Amino acid sequence: MAVFTRPRQALVIASVLGIALSAAACSGDDSSGTNADSPECAAYEPYKGHDGTEVTVYASIRDAEADLLEQSWAEFQDCTGIEINYEGSGEFEAQLPVRVDGGNPPDIALIPQPGLIKRFADAGKLKPTSADTKAMAEKNYPAEWLKYGTVNGQFYGAPFGSNVKSFVWYSPKTFQEKGYTVPTTWQELIALSDKVVADGQKPWCVGIESGEGTGWPATDWIEDIMLRENAPEVYDQWVDHGIPFSDPRIAAAFERAGSILKNPAYVNAGYGDVKSISTTSFQEAGLPIVDGKCTLHRQASFYANQWPQGTRVAEDGDVFAFYFPPVDPSRGKPVLGGGEFAAAFADRPEVQAFQTYLASSEHANARAKLGNWVSANKGVDLNNVANPIDKLSVQILQDTNAVFRFDGSDLMPAAVGAGTFWKGMIDWINGKDTASTLTFVEQSWPQ
Amino acid sequence: MEFADEAPKLLMLLYGLVAFVVVVGGLLLLLDAVPNYFARRREQRLIAASTAKGGPGGDGPAPAARPRRGEGLFAAFFLFPAIALLLIGLVVPAVRTTLLSFMDGGSVNWVGLRNYGWMFSQPEILDVLANTLMWVVLVPLLATSMGLLYAVLVDKARFEAIAKSLIFMPMAISFVGAGIIWKFVYAYRSEEQEQIGLLNQIAVSLGGEPKQWLLNSPLNTLLLIAVMVWIQAGFAMVVLSAAIKAIPAEIVEAARLDGVNAWQMFRRVTLPSIRPALIVVVVTISIATLKVFDIVRTMTNGNFNTSVIANEMYNQAFRFGQVGQGSALAVFLFVLVIPIVIYQIRNLRQQREG
């Protein structure tokens, strides 16, 4: 049977169509010519000499944030002639290993998990940074940040963006109306919660659903409390398995978190009972604050992007955040945070130049000016940070008295930090007791 | 969401469609042209042979055995793409995965059977295996029986075409799409709020309380199974309906004359006649169910004790960096599929001989 009456014609039409389409797609991106001699390009002198080359960057940052990121290095592209090819993916954590193992790694990846950097470095996939990048990072970042990009004494990843997780979001308006004050100790925090209960409301709203990352917001609670109850050294031992996961100190942190998270009188404002925590998405979790149905929501600085359009994020605005108060004042001011590291899978000179530029204060300021950005970079000028919550975050990160620690689940091996710890938290919220949850995580630790 | 933002995706879709047309069109063209070419050649040869024998209609013996060489080439031509694709897409990866399953997480050291030991000693992995078993037993059973029931009931009914397309429609929805749709069906909002989930709205309308349907095991696995059945019942119905229509009218007529009632007709005539089609449907759905991944990952991500082998394999190999453990699960899945496939091949062979 003849499929087409005139088979050859159909084939020709199809091929012509295909060729025409690819041609249309290729003509889409017109690269702007370099104007390397203009005065504003003088600052890029150290990075010049690689005109016409290309660097691919891969990260989990998408949509509007990704556009701002590309804007922030547009000048670098123009002045140096290095074309930066950026790709953001929601499947970044799962896709990056696949691409690396498949022999198709990006030149630079912005990796939010030091545990992943260690895995690639141990496998010999990552290239140590150039001396220039290392010097630039050492100049601009505190020592503890550099530690997270270092594996076996080799420096692989320069710190990049950051966020501060030790925040509790609230509505300054509501606080004023009801006469609440911002708590500065754990006791005050609980007293405030009880006061809200007495006023006939549940105080806390929590949500830990996040697609395949479900559970992570709950691990932040445990990490924050671990830092508040123990010395930072104990926290370090906990994340690198120097002490077992089932240690009584960790159990104590779970119990303290449970006094809020598993307390039916406290949660889940605007959503239902304790069990609704595991099905409420982290993006929506804090929104009842705007409707006046919820008073407190513990979440990182980046939650500023989740409020509905027109919400004013400021100390005297609709919503703002206060520092998650300390349990034991003698422990100083512990800060939990996260961030990305720019690690390179190639050591071509243009890749190293771009990696150095990403660690510079020039880039950090260029990105900060565009808004919605926090970095631990010491060179960030506070005047460039417009948004109040970002300003507060940068201040906390630049505060030399603060004891900073990186998100623990991102430091643990992925099987725990992105696996059983998350899963354990979900089951724990849904009624599993602390002891068996800790045993479950402890047993899953890779040998 | 601006429509303009989606332009690149739509362009990709257009590319995909064009590529599909080019590839499939090319294949069809080949399948159309090549046999024609061979047929023409044979005709020419026959004509040449008959004219050589002395005029048309020469009653020389018809060529009983066609030339072997040409046929071998002919077979090789058609087998080559299938064999090449099988090698690239199945044999090589299967061997490699098997090797990886005897290595550690980073695929560096050989660890013997440790990954298999891990698989059968971790309580949560045993739960995963139990869940998979529940899927494999229930989905083919429910989907096939529903499809069969429907096919028999709407056979020769008045609005048969419409009724059948209604059941068949979910087939057109991807598993991820179906997962999202049903996630909304099971969605939960607390009592004081408007329900957005259909199931909870029904529960509330009947005076009950809204429930967190996807939290409690094993009910949640059953609710996920319902999604797969919803998709697959249409497939079963279409195939079985076609088989029912293919039952020779004489048999039906004879049975009617013998005075069977509806149940006997179904039991003694319809079922035996469509047995081969029934087996094909059950086997196809079983294999699809063993590999189920998208529904679970979309709806619960395997939390709340709903995980299945494929989901766990993906997590271990691609998210936790435990390639050895993931590969062991993959090999186990492969082993589970083999008996079903062997049974199917034997069946086909029996049919051909019978």
Interface residues (C-beta under 8 A of the other chain):
Chain A: M1 A2 V3 F4 P7 R8 A10 L11 A14 S15 L17 G18 L21 S22 A25 E93 A94 P97 V98 R119 D122 A123 G211 E212 T214 G215 G270 Y271 G272 D273 K275 S276 S278 T279 P413 A414 A415 A418 G419 K423 I426 N430 F440 P446
Chain B: L11 L14 Y15 V18 A19 V21 V22 G25 G26 L28 L29 D32 A33 G105 G106 E124 Y188 R189 S190 E191 Q212 L214 L215 R297 N301 N303 F304 Y314 N315 Q316 F318 R319 F320 G321 Q322
